[in-house]
Amino acid sequence: MEYIKKATLSAEENSSEARKIVEGILADIRTNGEDAVRAIAKKFDNWDQEFVLSPEKKARLIDSVPEDVKKDIQFAYKQITSFAQAQRDSIQDFDTVTPAGVRAGQRVVPMEVAGCYIPGGRFAHTCSALMSIATAKVAGVPFVVAATPPRGEAIDASVCYAMDLSGADIILEMGGVQAIACMAYGIFTDKPANIIAGPGNAFVAEAKAILAAEGACGIDLFAGPSEIAVIADDKADPMTVTIDLLSQGEHGTNSPVWLFTESRELCDKVMELMPKLIADMPDPATPSQSWEEYGEIILCD
């Protein structure tokens, strides 16, 4: 095995450091509540406005979304909810008596409150709003709290439209660890979430994991930072492989990617293509750093 390109940093080390930071933030919020959240939001997002999105501000944001963008979001919403409904319909309650005379069965009961986190630091993730809030509503969750980071003076308008279309009952203009904590503890909403879903950066992922471990709420999964491993032979298309690696590496500066292959030619071609594709990205600095520090290409026997 030969490293054609080796990472200079370790994602595991990053996770340990992130956990320490998150534990401190959560302890502060548990002790000082809303005051701590306001101080943290001011520090990280320069945010000193209200956190719960008002109906008036929501209407202004939605009005600013171009009609063609709304149509795209509506199309995606219909695709996602139609599949979610079919999936929900396939999970049935039943009641049966076993041959030994034991009565057994299952009931499908939706959560009372779901917290949905929609990333928005570097990029506005409209799709994440649809995939978490809309599916929760199809599942029958009566109350959904959704949170996404502000971008300047407000959250992203298209994300706001997607959140509203999907049926969010409360929208928080808030991101990061503080948003996860507020949804879990019911801060500003008086509705503690039974479950929190949605992707985020390393700090968001650690916050979800810690809160789940302490029993504050359930979570969907430990989602983040994004990563990918591509295993390819000499028949793989180099451009496809490079794009697959880049599509995950551009999620954040600490997103690791790996290529395992038996083809030196593929290794060389990916090394050649990657800088060119990175240069064409809207924000080349992010994937450039993640590729430099966390990207690996391993030539195998």
C-alpha positions, 0 to 999 in steps of 0.5 A: 500500500502506498500513499499517493497523497496523505492527510496532514490532519486527523478527523479523530483529533478534530472530533475530540477537540470539538467535543470539549468545546461543545461540552463547555457550551452546553454546560453554560446553557444548562446553567444560564439558560436564555442569557447564555444563548444570547451571549453565544449567538452574539459571539458566533453569529453577531446576532442580537435580534429575536430568535423566534421568527415572527409572522411578519418577518417570515412573510417578508422573507417569503415574498422575496423568493423568486417564483421560479425558485418557489416552483423548484422547492414545491417540486422537491416538496411533492417528490419528498412527501409522496415517497414519505407517505408511501413509506409511512403507509408501509409501516402498519399497526398489527395485533396477533396471537402467537401459537402459545396464546401470547398476544403481541403486536406493534403500534406506530406512534409519532413523536410529540415534538421534533426538532429539525436542524437545517445547516446554513453557515457556508451554504443555505441547505433548502433540501435539508428543510424539506427532508426533515420537516416535511417527513416529520409532518408526514409521519404525524408529528404534531409539533415541529421546531426548526432552526437554521443559522442567520445569514446577516440580518435574517435566515436565508429566504429560500430556506425560510420558504421551504421550512414554512411550506414543509409545516414548521410550527416554530422557526428559530433564527439560530444555528450551532450548538445553541440551536441544538440545545434550545430545541432539546431543552425547549428554550424560547419555545417551551416545547422540548424536542423528543428527537432532533434530526438534521446534519450540521458541522462537527460542533452540531454533531457533537451536541446531538451525540452528547444530548442523546447520551444524557437522555435529553432527546433522541437523534437521527444519527451522528451526521457530520462532518461529511466524508466519503471513501471511494473504492475504484479499479482501473475501469473507473472514470477519473472525472466521476471519482474526482467529483464524488470526492469533491462533492463531500469535501466541499461541505467543510474545511474538515471533511475527510475524503479517501480514494482507494484504488489499484490503478496508479493512472487513476491516482495521477489523474485525480491528483491532476483534476482536483485542483482544476475542479476546486478552482471552479467552485463558488467557494474554492477556499473551503474544498481546497483546505479540506483536500489539502489537510484531510484528503488521501489517495491510497494506491493498493496492491 
